[in-house]
Amino acid sequence: MPTVTIEPSGEVIYLEPDETVLSGLYKAGYAYTIGCRRGGCAICKVDCRAGEFHYNRPIADTVINETERGDGTCLSCRAVPDGDITIEMRGENVRLVNPFLRQINEKARLRAEAKQAADAERLTSTTTKE
């Protein structure tokens, strides 16, 4: 389960596999300025400070140019994290608009931690048996 850490607040959002950054943030109850939601307007650009992502559909060079592709600019409506990533908003912060959805994100965090603990236990018991 990939995570998105939002700087500077440090808020961590848990995404489903193949979920876009924008979709994950909105699903967790957060909002910020966006436009078309289909990769054409570039309003939802954020800066990826750590981690890797790919785009789930082609992005026009007029939306993300070559320089931006190399400097970590992330079109959040189309960016799918390859693992955990850290992003920084441009000129604004995300706003919690639905506290109930934040509780659901918290449950996703607990599930992710339980899975990590179970995986670690399984690895420990496998290596102990050998």
Backbone as XML, in Angstrom:
<?xml version="1.0"?>
<chain id="A" units="angstrom">
  <residue number="1" name="MET">
    <atom name="N" x="0.851" y="-1.172" z="0.000"/>
    <atom name="CA" x="0.000" y="0.000" z="0.000"/>
    <atom name="C" x="0.899" y="1.238" z="0.000"/>
  </residue>
  <residue number="2" name="PRO">
    <atom name="N" x="0.978" y="1.951" z="-1.118"/>
    <atom name="CA" x="1.833" y="3.139" z="-1.162"/>
    <atom name="C" x="1.273" y="4.273" z="-0.307"/>
  </residue>
  <residue number="3" name="THR">
    <atom name="N" x="2.168" y="5.111" z="0.187"/>
    <atom name="CA" x="1.753" y="6.275" z="0.966"/>
    <atom name="C" x="2.218" y="7.548" z="0.277"/>
  </residue>
  <residue number="4" name="VAL">
    <atom name="N" x="1.492" y="8.619" z="0.550"/>
    <atom name="CA" x="1.870" y="9.955" z="0.102"/>
    <atom name="C" x="2.032" y="10.789" z="1.361"/>
  </residue>
  <residue number="5" name="THR">
    <atom name="N" x="3.233" y="11.291" z="1.597"/>
    <atom name="CA" x="3.482" y="12.207" z="2.700"/>
    <atom name="C" x="3.428" y="13.616" z="2.141"/>
  </residue>
  <residue number="6" name="ILE">
    <atom name="N" x="2.664" y="14.479" z="2.788"/>
    <atom name="CA" x="2.485" y="15.850" z="2.317"/>
    <atom name="C" x="3.338" y="16.766" z="3.166"/>
  </residue>
  <residue number="7" name="GLU">
    <atom name="N" x="4.260" y="17.465" z="2.522"/>
    <atom name="CA" x="5.087" y="18.443" z="3.217"/>
    <atom name="C" x="4.480" y="19.820" z="3.043"/>
  </residue>
  <residue number="8" name="PRO">
    <atom name="N" x="4.579" y="20.683" z="3.995"/>
    <atom name="CA" x="5.353" y="20.584" z="5.225"/>
    <atom name="C" x="4.586" y="19.996" z="6.408"/>
  </residue>
  <residue number="9" name="SER">
    <atom name="N" x="3.313" y="19.638" z="6.247"/>
    <atom name="CA" x="2.513" y="19.189" z="7.391"/>
    <atom name="C" x="2.908" y="17.804" z="7.893"/>
  </residue>
  <residue number="10" name="GLY">
    <atom name="N" x="3.446" y="16.952" z="7.012"/>
    <atom name="CA" x="3.803" y="15.595" z="7.401"/>
    <atom name="C" x="2.633" y="14.625" z="7.391"/>
  </residue>
  <residue number="11" name="GLU">
    <atom name="N" x="1.466" y="15.089" z="6.953"/>
    <atom name="CA" x="0.283" y="14.225" z="6.862"/>
    <atom name="C" x="0.578" y="13.061" z="5.918"/>
  </residue>
  <residue number="12" name="VAL">
    <atom name="N" x="0.189" y="11.853" z="6.302"/>
    <atom name="CA" x="0.427" y="10.663" z="5.492"/>
    <atom name="C" x="-0.911" y="10.110" z="5.017"/>
  </residue>
  <residue number="13" name="ILE">
    <atom name="N" x="-1.011" y="9.891" z="3.716"/>
    <atom name="CA" x="-2.218" y="9.369" z="3.096"/>
    <atom name="C" x="-1.894" y="7.993" z="2.520"/>
  </residue>
  <residue number="14" name="TYR">
    <atom name="N" x="-2.776" y="7.045" z="2.747"/>
    <atom name="CA" x="-2.592" y="5.670" z="2.270"/>
    <atom name="C" x="-3.410" y="5.466" z="1.002"/>
  </residue>
  <residue number="15" name="LEU">
    <atom name="N" x="-2.736" y="5.032" z="-0.059"/>
    <atom name="CA" x="-3.383" y="4.827" z="-1.348"/>
    <atom name="C" x="-3.563" y="3.347" z="-1.635"/>
  </residue>
  <residue number="16" name="GLU">
    <atom name="N" x="-4.525" y="3.052" z="-2.464"/>
    <atom name="CA" x="-4.684" y="1.709" z="-2.990"/>
    <atom name="C" x="-3.671" y="1.542" z="-4.123"/>
  </residue>
  <residue number="17" name="PRO">
    <atom name="N" x="-3.280" y="0.322" z="-4.441"/>
    <atom name="CA" x="-2.389" y="0.126" z="-5.588"/>
    <atom name="C" x="-3.029" y="0.720" z="-6.855"/>
  </residue>
  <residue number="18" name="ASP">
    <atom name="N" x="-2.223" y="1.368" z="-7.666"/>
    <atom name="CA" x="-2.644" y="1.986" z="-8.933"/>
    <atom name="C" x="-3.585" y="3.173" z="-8.768"/>
  </residue>
  <residue number="19" name="GLU">
    <atom name="N" x="-3.665" y="3.736" z="-7.562"/>
    <atom name="CA" x="-4.496" y="4.918" z="-7.330"/>
    <atom name="C" x="-3.664" y="6.175" z="-7.550"/>
  </residue>
  <residue number="20" name="THR">
    <atom name="N" x="-4.261" y="7.204" z="-8.132"/>
    <atom name="CA" x="-3.534" y="8.453" z="-8.344"/>
    <atom name="C" x="-3.400" y="9.225" z="-7.032"/>
  </residue>
  <residue number="21" name="VAL">
    <atom name="N" x="-2.436" y="10.130" z="-7.011"/>
    <atom name="CA" x="-2.221" y="10.975" z="-5.830"/>
    <atom name="C" x="-3.482" y="11.771" z="-5.529"/>
  </residue>
  <residue number="22" name="LEU">
    <atom name="N" x="-4.046" y="12.425" z="-6.522"/>
    <atom name="CA" x="-5.249" y="13.236" z="-6.325"/>
    <atom name="C" x="-6.404" y="12.406" z="-5.780"/>
  </residue>
  <residue number="23" name="SER">
    <atom name="N" x="-6.649" y="11.261" z="-6.365"/>
    <atom name="CA" x="-7.740" y="10.406" z="-5.914"/>
    <atom name="C" x="-7.546" y="9.988" z="-4.462"/>
  </residue>
  <residue number="24" name="GLY">
    <atom name="N" x="-6.328" y="9.623" z="-4.099"/>
    <atom name="CA" x="-6.043" y="9.213" z="-2.727"/>
    <atom name="C" x="-6.253" y="10.328" z="-1.723"/>
  </residue>
  <residue number="25" name="LEU">
    <atom name="N" x="-5.805" y="11.535" z="-2.076"/>
    <atom name="CA" x="-5.984" y="12.658" z="-1.168"/>
    <atom name="C" x="-7.462" y="12.997" z="-0.989"/>
  </residue>
  <residue number="26" name="TYR">
    <atom name="N" x="-8.196" y="13.011" z="-2.071"/>
    <atom name="CA" x="-9.624" y="13.306" z="-1.976"/>
    <atom name="C" x="-10.361" y="12.214" z="-1.215"/>
  </residue>
  <residue number="27" name="LYS">
    <atom name="N" x="-9.979" y="10.950" z="-1.457"/>
    <atom name="CA" x="-10.617" y="9.836" z="-0.766"/>
    <atom name="C" x="-10.358" y="9.897" z="0.740"/>
  </residue>
  <residue number="28" name="ALA">
    <atom name="N" x="-9.228" y="10.503" z="1.137"/>
    <atom name="CA" x="-8.888" y="10.629" z="2.554"/>
    <atom name="C" x="-9.472" y="11.893" z="3.184"/>
  </residue>
  <residue number="29" name="GLY">
    <atom name="N" x="-10.264" y="12.658" z="2.413"/>
    <atom name="CA" x="-10.943" y="13.822" z="2.965"/>
    <atom name="C" x="-10.235" y="15.139" z="2.769"/>
  </residue>
  <residue number="30" name="TYR">
    <atom name="N" x="-9.192" y="15.166" z="1.939"/>
    <atom name="CA" x="-8.427" y="16.390" z="1.719"/>
    <atom name="C" x="-8.748" y="16.987" z="0.364"/>
  </residue>
  <residue number="31" name="ALA">
    <atom name="N" x="-8.604" y="18.304" z="0.256"/>
    <atom name="CA" x="-8.860" y="18.997" z="-0.997"/>
    <atom name="C" x="-7.806" y="20.072" z="-1.222"/>
  </residue>
  <residue number="32" name="TYR">
    <atom name="N" x="-7.622" y="20.412" z="-2.462"/>
    <atom name="CA" x="-6.782" y="21.533" z="-2.871"/>
    <atom name="C" x="-7.240" y="21.938" z="-4.265"/>
  </residue>
  <residue number="33" name="THR">
    <atom name="N" x="-6.706" y="23.018" z="-4.765"/>
    <atom name="CA" x="-7.154" y="23.541" z="-6.037"/>
    <atom name="C" x="-6.817" y="22.585" z="-7.171"/>
  </residue>
  <residue number="34" name="ILE">
    <atom name="N" x="-7.843" y="22.212" z="-7.922"/>
    <atom name="CA" x="-7.659" y="21.354" z="-9.095"/>
    <atom name="C" x="-8.488" y="21.918" z="-10.232"/>
  </residue>
  <residue number="35" name="GLY">
    <atom name="N" x="-8.307" y="21.324" z="-11.395"/>
    <atom name="CA" x="-9.077" y="21.770" z="-12.560"/>
    <atom name="C" x="-9.829" y="20.625" z="-13.194"/>
  </residue>
  <residue number="36" name="CYS">
    <atom name="N" x="-9.324" y="20.165" z="-14.318"/>
    <atom name="CA" x="-10.078" y="19.235" z="-15.161"/>
    <atom name="C" x="-10.098" y="17.791" z="-14.677"/>
  </residue>
  <residue number="37" name="ARG">
    <atom name="N" x="-9.150" y="17.377" z="-13.855"/>
    <atom name="CA" x="-9.025" y="16.001" z="-13.352"/>
    <atom name="C" x="-8.700" y="14.979" z="-14.436"/>
  </residue>
  <residue number="38" name="ARG">
    <atom name="N" x="-8.228" y="15.423" z="-15.587"/>
    <atom name="CA" x="-7.919" y="14.480" z="-16.655"/>
    <atom name="C" x="-6.567" y="14.740" z="-17.321"/>
  </residue>
  <residue number="39" name="GLY">
    <atom name="N" x="-5.740" y="15.557" z="-16.684"/>
    <atom name="CA" x="-4.391" y="15.773" z="-17.188"/>
    <atom name="C" x="-4.239" y="16.815" z="-18.257"/>
  </residue>
  <residue number="40" name="GLY">
    <atom name="N" x="-5.195" y="17.710" z="-18.386"/>
    <atom name="CA" x="-5.113" y="18.688" z="-19.455"/>
    <atom name="C" x="-4.860" y="20.118" z="-19.030"/>
  </residue>
  <residue number="41" name="CYS">
    <atom name="N" x="-5.083" y="20.448" z="-17.767"/>
    <atom name="CA" x="-5.004" y="21.859" z="-17.374"/>
    <atom name="C" x="-3.762" y="22.202" z="-16.555"/>
  </residue>
  <residue number="42" name="ALA">
    <atom name="N" x="-3.164" y="21.237" z="-15.901"/>
    <atom name="CA" x="-1.937" y="21.407" z="-15.118"/>
    <atom name="C" x="-2.122" y="22.181" z="-13.816"/>
  </residue>
  <residue number="43" name="ILE">
    <atom name="N" x="-3.348" y="22.412" z="-13.393"/>
    <atom name="CA" x="-3.583" y="23.145" z="-12.150"/>
    <atom name="C" x="-3.158" y="22.331" z="-10.927"/>
  </residue>
  <residue number="44" name="CYS">
    <atom name="N" x="-3.216" y="21.019" z="-11.014"/>
    <atom name="CA" x="-2.949" y="20.158" z="-9.852"/>
    <atom name="C" x="-1.481" y="19.762" z="-9.708"/>
  </residue>
  <residue number="45" name="LYS">
    <atom name="N" x="-0.578" y="20.504" z="-10.310"/>
    <atom name="CA" x="0.848" y="20.187" z="-10.191"/>
    <atom name="C" x="1.315" y="20.328" z="-8.745"/>
  </residue>
  <residue number="46" name="VAL">
    <atom name="N" x="2.107" y="19.371" z="-8.311"/>
    <atom name="CA" x="2.791" y="19.406" z="-7.023"/>
    <atom name="C" x="4.236" y="18.996" z="-7.276"/>
  </residue>
  <residue number="47" name="ASP">
    <atom name="N" x="5.091" y="19.175" z="-6.291"/>
    <atom name="CA" x="6.496" y="18.787" z="-6.424"/>
    <atom name="C" x="6.733" y="17.487" z="-5.681"/>
  </residue>
  <residue number="48" name="CYS">
    <atom name="N" x="7.255" y="16.496" z="-6.369"/>
    <atom name="CA" x="7.601" y="15.225" z="-5.747"/>
    <atom name="C" x="9.009" y="15.367" z="-5.178"/>
  </residue>
  <residue number="49" name="ARG">
    <atom name="N" x="9.132" y="15.336" z="-3.860"/>
    <atom name="CA" x="10.418" y="15.529" z="-3.183"/>
    <atom name="C" x="11.153" y="14.220" z="-2.930"/>
  </residue>
  <residue number="50" name="ALA">
    <atom name="N" x="10.442" y="13.101" z="-2.888"/>
    <atom name="CA" x="11.073" y="11.797" z="-2.665"/>
    <atom name="C" x="10.163" y="10.723" z="-3.239"/>
  </residue>
  <residue number="51" name="GLY">
    <atom name="N" x="10.769" y="9.675" z="-3.773"/>
    <atom name="CA" x="10.013" y="8.561" z="-4.313"/>
    <atom name="C" x="9.820" y="8.667" z="-5.810"/>
  </residue>
  <residue number="52" name="GLU">
    <atom name="N" x="9.204" y="7.639" z="-6.360"/>
    <atom name="CA" x="9.003" y="7.535" z="-7.803"/>
    <atom name="C" x="7.520" y="7.396" z="-8.108"/>
  </residue>
  <residue number="53" name="PHE">
    <atom name="N" x="7.135" y="7.857" z="-9.277"/>
    <atom name="CA" x="5.756" y="7.719" z="-9.734"/>
    <atom name="C" x="5.761" y="7.574" z="-11.250"/>
  </residue>
  <residue number="54" name="HIS">
    <atom name="N" x="4.652" y="7.109" z="-11.777"/>
    <atom name="CA" x="4.464" y="7.055" z="-13.223"/>
    <atom name="C" x="3.078" y="7.615" z="-13.522"/>
  </residue>
  <residue number="55" name="TYR">
    <atom name="N" x="2.837" y="7.887" z="-14.787"/>
    <atom name="CA" x="1.532" y="8.403" z="-15.180"/>
    <atom name="C" x="0.679" y="7.281" z="-15.744"/>
  </residue>
  <residue number="56" name="ASN">
    <atom name="N" x="-0.589" y="7.258" z="-15.348"/>
    <atom name="CA" x="-1.485" y="6.194" z="-15.787"/>
    <atom name="C" x="-2.008" y="6.405" z="-17.206"/>
  </residue>
  <residue number="57" name="ARG">
    <atom name="N" x="-1.742" y="7.568" z="-17.766"/>
    <atom name="CA" x="-2.084" y="7.878" z="-19.155"/>
    <atom name="C" x="-1.029" y="8.842" z="-19.684"/>
  </residue>
  <residue number="58" name="PRO">
    <atom name="N" x="-0.893" y="8.929" z="-21.005"/>
    <atom name="CA" x="0.080" y="9.887" z="-21.558"/>
    <atom name="C" x="-0.273" y="11.321" z="-21.158"/>
  </residue>
  <residue number="59" name="ILE">
    <atom name="N" x="0.780" y="12.114" z="-20.929"/>
    <atom name="CA" x="0.628" y="13.529" z="-20.569"/>
    <atom name="C" x="1.269" y="14.352" z="-21.671"/>
  </residue>
  <residue number="60" name="ALA">
    <atom name="N" x="0.565" y="15.335" z="-22.181"/>
    <atom name="CA" x="1.078" y="16.185" z="-23.257"/>
    <atom name="C" x="2.268" y="17.015" z="-22.774"/>
  </residue>
  <residue number="61" name="ASP">
    <atom name="N" x="3.217" y="17.256" z="-23.665"/>
    <atom name="CA" x="4.374" y="18.095" z="-23.333"/>
    <atom name="C" x="3.967" y="19.529" z="-23.030"/>
  </residue>
  <residue number="62" name="THR">
    <atom name="N" x="2.806" y="19.943" z="-23.453"/>
    <atom name="CA" x="2.331" y="21.288" z="-23.130"/>
    <atom name="C" x="1.843" y="21.374" z="-21.684"/>
  </residue>
  <residue number="63" name="VAL">
    <atom name="N" x="1.587" y="20.219" z="-21.064"/>
    <atom name="CA" x="1.126" y="20.185" z="-19.674"/>
    <atom name="C" x="2.314" y="19.984" z="-18.730"/>
  </residue>
  <residue number="64" name="ILE">
    <atom name="N" x="3.163" y="19.022" z="-19.032"/>
    <atom name="CA" x="4.398" y="18.767" z="-18.285"/>
    <atom name="C" x="5.525" y="18.739" z="-19.318"/>
  </residue>
  <residue number="65" name="ASN">
    <atom name="N" x="6.396" y="19.749" z="-19.285"/>
    <atom name="CA" x="7.479" y="19.790" z="-20.268"/>
    <atom name="C" x="8.661" y="18.926" z="-19.822"/>
  </residue>
  <residue number="66" name="GLU">
    <atom name="N" x="9.667" y="18.806" z="-20.651"/>
    <atom name="CA" x="10.811" y="17.936" z="-20.360"/>
    <atom name="C" x="11.546" y="18.354" z="-19.086"/>
  </residue>
  <residue number="67" name="THR">
    <atom name="N" x="11.710" y="19.639" z="-18.874"/>
    <atom name="CA" x="12.380" y="20.113" z="-17.664"/>
    <atom name="C" x="11.604" y="19.680" z="-16.428"/>
  </residue>
  <residue number="68" name="GLU">
    <atom name="N" x="10.288" y="19.855" z="-16.459"/>
    <atom name="CA" x="9.462" y="19.469" z="-15.321"/>
    <atom name="C" x="9.464" y="17.961" z="-15.104"/>
  </residue>
  <residue number="69" name="ARG">
    <atom name="N" x="9.520" y="17.191" z="-16.173"/>
    <atom name="CA" x="9.565" y="15.732" z="-16.040"/>
    <atom name="C" x="10.832" y="15.304" z="-15.298"/>
  </residue>
  <residue number="70" name="GLY">
    <atom name="N" x="11.890" y="16.074" z="-15.457"/>
    <atom name="CA" x="13.146" y="15.739" z="-14.803"/>
    <atom name="C" x="13.316" y="16.302" z="-13.406"/>
  </residue>
  <residue number="71" name="ASP">
    <atom name="N" x="12.543" y="17.332" z="-13.055"/>
    <atom name="CA" x="12.747" y="17.974" z="-11.744"/>
    <atom name="C" x="11.757" y="17.536" z="-10.663"/>
  </residue>
  <residue number="72" name="GLY">
    <atom name="N" x="10.937" y="16.544" z="-10.960"/>
    <atom name="CA" x="10.022" y="16.030" z="-9.940"/>
    <atom name="C" x="8.646" y="16.653" z="-9.942"/>
  </residue>
  <residue number="73" name="THR">
    <atom name="N" x="8.347" y="17.464" z="-10.952"/>
    <atom name="CA" x="6.997" y="17.998" z="-11.039"/>
    <atom name="C" x="6.030" y="16.840" z="-11.256"/>
  </residue>
  <residue number="74" name="CYS">
    <atom name="N" x="4.956" y="16.870" z="-10.523"/>
    <atom name="CA" x="4.009" y="15.756" z="-10.515"/>
    <atom name="C" x="2.614" y="16.280" z="-10.824"/>
  </residue>
  <residue number="75" name="LEU">
    <atom name="N" x="1.997" y="15.771" z="-11.862"/>
    <atom name="CA" x="0.618" y="16.096" z="-12.180"/>
    <atom name="C" x="-0.252" y="15.134" z="-11.360"/>
  </residue>
  <residue number="76" name="SER">
    <atom name="N" x="-0.762" y="15.605" z="-10.237"/>
    <atom name="CA" x="-1.356" y="14.710" z="-9.238"/>
    <atom name="C" x="-2.591" y="13.950" z="-9.722"/>
  </residue>
  <residue number="77" name="CYS">
    <atom name="N" x="-3.289" y="14.457" z="-10.720"/>
    <atom name="CA" x="-4.484" y="13.755" z="-11.196"/>
    <atom name="C" x="-4.143" y="12.523" z="-12.025"/>
  </residue>
  <residue number="78" name="ARG">
    <atom name="N" x="-2.911" y="12.397" z="-12.479"/>
    <atom name="CA" x="-2.499" y="11.259" z="-13.303"/>
    <atom name="C" x="-1.316" y="10.488" z="-12.722"/>
  </residue>
  <residue number="79" name="ALA">
    <atom name="N" x="-0.694" y="10.998" z="-11.669"/>
    <atom name="CA" x="0.492" y="10.360" z="-11.093"/>
    <atom name="C" x="0.099" y="9.208" z="-10.178"/>
  </residue>
  <residue number="80" name="VAL">
    <atom name="N" x="0.696" y="8.046" z="-10.439"/>
    <atom name="CA" x="0.483" y="6.852" z="-9.620"/>
    <atom name="C" x="1.819" y="6.515" z="-8.963"/>
  </residue>
  <residue number="81" name="PRO">
    <atom name="N" x="1.904" y="6.565" z="-7.633"/>
    <atom name="CA" x="3.174" y="6.262" z="-6.963"/>
    <atom name="C" x="3.615" y="4.819" z="-7.198"/>
  </residue>
  <residue number="82" name="ASP">
    <atom name="N" x="4.931" y="4.640" z="-7.403"/>
    <atom name="CA" x="5.512" y="3.303" z="-7.533"/>
    <atom name="C" x="5.824" y="2.712" z="-6.163"/>
  </residue>
  <residue number="83" name="GLY">
    <atom name="N" x="5.734" y="3.513" z="-5.148"/>
    <atom name="CA" x="5.982" y="3.148" z="-3.754"/>
    <atom name="C" x="5.628" y="4.370" z="-2.940"/>
  </residue>
  <residue number="84" name="ASP">
    <atom name="N" x="6.229" y="4.528" z="-1.782"/>
    <atom name="CA" x="5.968" y="5.707" z="-0.958"/>
    <atom name="C" x="6.587" y="6.936" z="-1.605"/>
  </residue>
  <residue number="85" name="ILE">
    <atom name="N" x="5.853" y="8.048" z="-1.588"/>
    <atom name="CA" x="6.369" y="9.304" z="-2.117"/>
    <atom name="C" x="6.109" y="10.433" z="-1.123"/>
  </residue>
  <residue number="86" name="THR">
    <atom name="N" x="6.876" y="11.504" z="-1.293"/>
    <atom name="CA" x="6.681" y="12.730" z="-0.522"/>
    <atom name="C" x="6.441" y="13.846" z="-1.518"/>
  </residue>
  <residue number="87" name="ILE">
    <atom name="N" x="5.366" y="14.598" z="-1.301"/>
    <atom name="CA" x="5.057" y="15.710" z="-2.189"/>
    <atom name="C" x="5.019" y="17.008" z="-1.406"/>
  </residue>
  <residue number="88" name="GLU">
    <atom name="N" x="5.213" y="18.102" z="-2.136"/>
    <atom name="CA" x="5.069" y="19.430" z="-1.555"/>
    <atom name="C" x="4.112" y="20.212" z="-2.436"/>
  </residue>
  <residue number="89" name="MET">
    <atom name="N" x="3.152" y="20.850" z="-1.807"/>
    <atom name="CA" x="2.163" y="21.626" z="-2.532"/>
    <atom name="C" x="2.808" y="22.891" z="-3.077"/>
  </residue>
  <residue number="90" name="ARG">
    <atom name="N" x="2.217" y="23.449" z="-4.097"/>
    <atom name="CA" x="2.698" y="24.687" z="-4.697"/>
    <atom name="C" x="1.780" y="25.843" z="-4.308"/>
  </residue>
  <residue number="91" name="GLY">
    <atom name="N" x="2.243" y="26.693" z="-3.408"/>
    <atom name="CA" x="1.516" y="27.909" z="-3.075"/>
    <atom name="C" x="0.291" y="27.733" z="-2.189"/>
  </residue>
  <residue number="92" name="GLU">
    <atom name="N" x="-0.011" y="26.538" z="-1.763"/>
    <atom name="CA" x="-1.144" y="26.317" z="-0.867"/>
    <atom name="C" x="-0.930" y="25.007" z="-0.122"/>
  </residue>
  <residue number="93" name="ASN">
    <atom name="N" x="-1.731" y="24.773" z="0.856"/>
    <atom name="CA" x="-1.714" y="23.504" z="1.577"/>
    <atom name="C" x="-3.017" y="22.771" z="1.319"/>
  </residue>
  <residue number="94" name="VAL">
    <atom name="N" x="-2.985" y="21.478" z="1.521"/>
    <atom name="CA" x="-4.237" y="20.736" z="1.429"/>
    <atom name="C" x="-5.102" y="21.110" z="2.620"/>
  </residue>
  <residue number="95" name="ARG">
    <atom name="N" x="-6.398" y="21.017" z="2.419"/>
    <atom name="CA" x="-7.359" y="21.340" z="3.474"/>
    <atom name="C" x="-8.160" y="20.082" z="3.795"/>
  </residue>
  <residue number="96" name="LEU">
    <atom name="N" x="-8.324" y="19.824" z="5.067"/>
    <atom name="CA" x="-9.182" y="18.726" z="5.482"/>
    <atom name="C" x="-10.620" y="19.206" z="5.326"/>
  </residue>
  <residue number="97" name="VAL">
    <atom name="N" x="-11.350" y="18.609" z="4.399"/>
    <atom name="CA" x="-12.729" y="19.031" z="4.143"/>
    <atom name="C" x="-13.741" y="17.998" z="4.614"/>
  </residue>
  <residue number="98" name="ASN">
    <atom name="N" x="-13.277" y="16.792" z="4.944"/>
    <atom name="CA" x="-14.196" y="15.752" z="5.400"/>
    <atom name="C" x="-13.506" y="14.905" z="6.470"/>
  </residue>
  <residue number="99" name="PRO">
    <atom name="N" x="-13.684" y="15.276" z="7.752"/>
    <atom name="CA" x="-13.040" y="14.534" z="8.835"/>
    <atom name="C" x="-13.422" y="13.049" z="8.881"/>
  </residue>
  <residue number="100" name="PHE">
    <atom name="N" x="-14.631" y="12.709" z="8.450"/>
    <atom name="CA" x="-15.042" y="11.305" z="8.436"/>
    <atom name="C" x="-14.132" y="10.489" z="7.513"/>
  </residue>
  <residue number="101" name="LEU">
    <atom name="N" x="-13.832" y="11.036" z="6.343"/>
    <atom name="CA" x="-12.942" y="10.328" z="5.417"/>
    <atom name="C" x="-11.533" y="10.211" z="5.988"/>
  </residue>
  <residue number="102" name="ARG">
    <atom name="N" x="-11.117" y="11.174" z="6.792"/>
    <atom name="CA" x="-9.806" y="11.078" z="7.438"/>
    <atom name="C" x="-9.762" y="9.868" z="8.373"/>
  </residue>
  <residue number="103" name="GLN">
    <atom name="N" x="-10.868" y="9.588" z="9.026"/>
    <atom name="CA" x="-10.939" y="8.404" z="9.894"/>
    <atom name="C" x="-10.762" y="7.125" z="9.083"/>
  </residue>
  <residue number="104" name="ILE">
    <atom name="N" x="-11.301" y="7.099" z="7.876"/>
    <atom name="CA" x="-11.133" y="5.935" z="7.010"/>
    <atom name="C" x="-9.662" y="5.779" z="6.632"/>
  </residue>
  <residue number="105" name="ASN">
    <atom name="N" x="-8.989" y="6.900" z="6.360"/>
    <atom name="CA" x="-7.562" y="6.851" z="6.059"/>
    <atom name="C" x="-6.780" y="6.316" z="7.258"/>
  </residue>
  <residue number="106" name="GLU">
    <atom name="N" x="-7.199" y="6.673" z="8.456"/>
    <atom name="CA" x="-6.550" y="6.175" z="9.671"/>
    <atom name="C" x="-6.705" y="4.654" z="9.772"/>
  </residue>
  <residue number="107" name="LYS">
    <atom name="N" x="-7.869" y="4.150" z="9.410"/>
    <atom name="CA" x="-8.071" y="2.696" z="9.403"/>
    <atom name="C" x="-7.180" y="2.028" z="8.361"/>
  </residue>
  <residue number="108" name="ALA">
    <atom name="N" x="-6.975" y="2.684" z="7.238"/>
    <atom name="CA" x="-6.058" y="2.154" z="6.219"/>
    <atom name="C" x="-4.634" y="2.098" z="6.770"/>
  </residue>
  <residue number="109" name="ARG">
    <atom name="N" x="-4.255" y="3.110" z="7.550"/>
    <atom name="CA" x="-2.929" y="3.104" z="8.182"/>
    <atom name="C" x="-2.794" y="1.911" z="9.121"/>
  </residue>
  <residue number="110" name="LEU">
    <atom name="N" x="-3.809" y="1.665" z="9.916"/>
    <atom name="CA" x="-3.762" y="0.544" z="10.856"/>
    <atom name="C" x="-3.674" y="-0.792" z="10.118"/>
  </residue>
  <residue number="111" name="ARG">
    <atom name="N" x="-4.421" y="-0.931" z="9.020"/>
    <atom name="CA" x="-4.332" y="-2.165" z="8.219"/>
    <atom name="C" x="-2.934" y="-2.338" z="7.642"/>
  </residue>
  <residue number="112" name="ALA">
    <atom name="N" x="-2.350" y="-1.249" z="7.147"/>
    <atom name="CA" x="-1.008" y="-1.315" z="6.570"/>
    <atom name="C" x="0.017" y="-1.705" z="7.629"/>
  </residue>
  <residue number="113" name="GLU">
    <atom name="N" x="-0.097" y="-1.136" z="8.829"/>
    <atom name="CA" x="0.834" y="-1.476" z="9.905"/>
    <atom name="C" x="0.676" y="-2.930" z="10.333"/>
  </residue>
  <residue number="114" name="ALA">
    <atom name="N" x="-0.563" y="-3.423" z="10.396"/>
    <atom name="CA" x="-0.794" y="-4.820" z="10.767"/>
    <atom name="C" x="-0.211" y="-5.757" z="9.717"/>
  </residue>
  <residue number="115" name="LYS">
    <atom name="N" x="-0.355" y="-5.404" z="8.454"/>
    <atom name="CA" x="0.209" y="-6.225" z="7.382"/>
    <atom name="C" x="1.733" y="-6.239" z="7.460"/>
  </residue>
  <residue number="116" name="GLN">
    <atom name="N" x="2.334" y="-5.084" z="7.702"/>
    <atom name="CA" x="3.793" y="-5.023" z="7.828"/>
    <atom name="C" x="4.267" y="-5.877" z="8.993"/>
  </residue>
  <residue number="117" name="ALA">
    <atom name="N" x="3.563" y="-5.817" z="10.111"/>
    <atom name="CA" x="3.943" y="-6.615" z="11.279"/>
    <atom name="C" x="3.812" y="-8.101" z="10.976"/>
  </residue>
  <residue number="118" name="ALA">
    <atom name="N" x="2.733" y="-8.495" z="10.300"/>
    <atom name="CA" x="2.532" y="-9.901" z="9.946"/>
    <atom name="C" x="3.607" y="-10.371" z="8.973"/>
  </residue>
  <residue number="119" name="ASP">
    <atom name="N" x="3.959" y="-9.532" z="8.008"/>
    <atom name="CA" x="5.012" y="-9.883" z="7.053"/>
    <atom name="C" x="6.356" y="-10.035" z="7.758"/>
  </residue>
  <residue number="120" name="ALA">
    <atom name="N" x="6.644" y="-9.141" z="8.695"/>
    <atom name="CA" x="7.897" y="-9.218" z="9.447"/>
    <atom name="C" x="7.930" y="-10.478" z="10.302"/>
  </residue>
  <residue number="121" name="GLU">
    <atom name="N" x="6.811" y="-10.809" z="10.929"/>
    <atom name="CA" x="6.729" y="-12.017" z="11.748"/>
    <atom name="C" x="6.930" y="-13.260" z="10.890"/>
  </residue>
  <residue number="122" name="ARG">
    <atom name="N" x="6.302" y="-13.271" z="9.721"/>
    <atom name="CA" x="6.437" y="-14.400" z="8.811"/>
    <atom name="C" x="7.896" y="-14.552" z="8.357"/>
  </residue>
  <residue number="123" name="LEU">
    <atom name="N" x="8.550" y="-13.451" z="8.066"/>
    <atom name="CA" x="9.957" y="-13.480" z="7.645"/>
    <atom name="C" x="10.837" y="-13.977" z="8.783"/>
  </residue>
  <residue number="124" name="THR">
    <atom name="N" x="10.573" y="-13.501" z="9.997"/>
    <atom name="CA" x="11.349" y="-13.934" z="11.168"/>
    <atom name="C" x="11.172" y="-15.420" z="11.404"/>
  </residue>
  <residue number="125" name="SER">
    <atom name="N" x="9.958" y="-15.920" z="11.330"/>
    <atom name="CA" x="9.716" y="-17.345" z="11.583"/>
    <atom name="C" x="10.313" y="-18.194" z="10.467"/>
  </residue>
  <residue number="126" name="THR">
    <atom name="N" x="10.353" y="-17.709" z="9.239"/>
    <atom name="CA" x="10.952" y="-18.450" z="8.131"/>
    <atom name="C" x="12.464" y="-18.556" z="8.317"/>
  </residue>
  <residue number="127" name="THR">
    <atom name="N" x="13.108" y="-17.456" z="8.684"/>
    <atom name="CA" x="14.561" y="-17.465" z="8.858"/>
    <atom name="C" x="14.968" y="-18.239" z="10.103"/>
  </residue>
  <residue number="128" name="THR">
    <atom name="N" x="14.104" y="-18.260" z="11.120"/>
    <atom name="CA" x="14.396" y="-19.004" z="12.353"/>
    <atom name="C" x="14.360" y="-20.504" z="12.085"/>
  </residue>
  <residue number="129" name="LYS">
    <atom name="N" x="13.436" y="-20.948" z="11.233"/>
    <atom name="CA" x="13.300" y="-22.362" z="10.919"/>
    <atom name="C" x="14.490" y="-22.887" z="10.108"/>
  </residue>
  <residue number="130" name="GLU">
    <atom name="N" x="15.123" y="-22.020" z="9.349"/>
    <atom name="CA" x="16.251" y="-22.431" z="8.512"/>
    <atom name="C" x="17.462" y="-22.544" z="9.354"/>
  </residue>
</chain>
